Amino acid sequence: MIADSRIAATQDQPIHWGMAAKALVGLARDTSRTDHVFTIISALTGNSFNRTYEAFCRTEHGQHLLRTRPSLMAVLDDRESLEALPEGSLGREYLRFMDGGGLTAAGLVAAQETGIDPNEAVELDPDRRYVADRMRDMHDLWHVLTDYGCDDTGEIANLWFSVGQFGNPGMAFIALFGVIGGGKGAGLGWARFCYRAYRRGKDAARLVSAPLEEMLSLPIDEVRRRLAIACTRDVHPEGIRFGYRRDGKLGAQPS
């Protein structure tokens, strides 16, 4: 059974444009529906996940992770351990971000399970499943490392950063919609902000195979330096943009 699963998983997944478009409409109506995000990404994955997996396997730490299988979800869900970390560390800043947005590490898992997966018949072998879960579980850590908020604007910027990391067509589809759907005051400045988020992700180290579990106790600026994540004030000298689509302020400039 494992051998058959490996063969199926290495094949490029078919593109489901109709399902992606339907989910995008649902996401536009309610931007809090993270399950629609997972549906779109799954519908348009194509060969991008296999490329990410192969790059993961080529790294020394990626190979170590596949041998040892540490659970990033378990680490991020251990509130007591995170609270014990030094002030200003990545772990404490992550906890602050999650508390501020009323988020939980398990929330992403629930959203993924609620979404429609057109490729659910494709069984991932254990190694690929581990990498896929790790990609999902570190999403909110990326918000913390980039300073992109948990509002609609921050989610779009984080998606552009993710497109730079993975080149996933589903992520790009949602992210492009976010640029086009900016508020009246967003303009070309919002598009430039998103492009810079994309370049920031592309120029950074490949985070999915980075030893993030071992970095939670480090000062967040030190983690950014080690992962080659460009300083926020250098990438976005005009400041971090903000706002929700429902308020007509997607990509609004800081006041």
Secondary structure, DSSP 8 states (H G I E B T S, - for coil): -HHHHHHHHHS-----HHHHHHHHHHHHH-TT-HHHHHHHHHHT-TTHHHHHHHHHHTSHHHHHHHHH---HHHHHT-HHHHHTS-TTBHHHHHHHHHHHHT--HHHHHHHHHHS--TTTTS---HHHHHHHHHHHHTHHHHHHHHT--SSHHHHHHHHHHHHHHH--HHHHHHHHHHHHT--TTTHHHHHHHHHHHHHHHHHS--GGGS-HHHHTTSBHHHHHHHTT---HHHH-TT---B--GGGT-TTB---
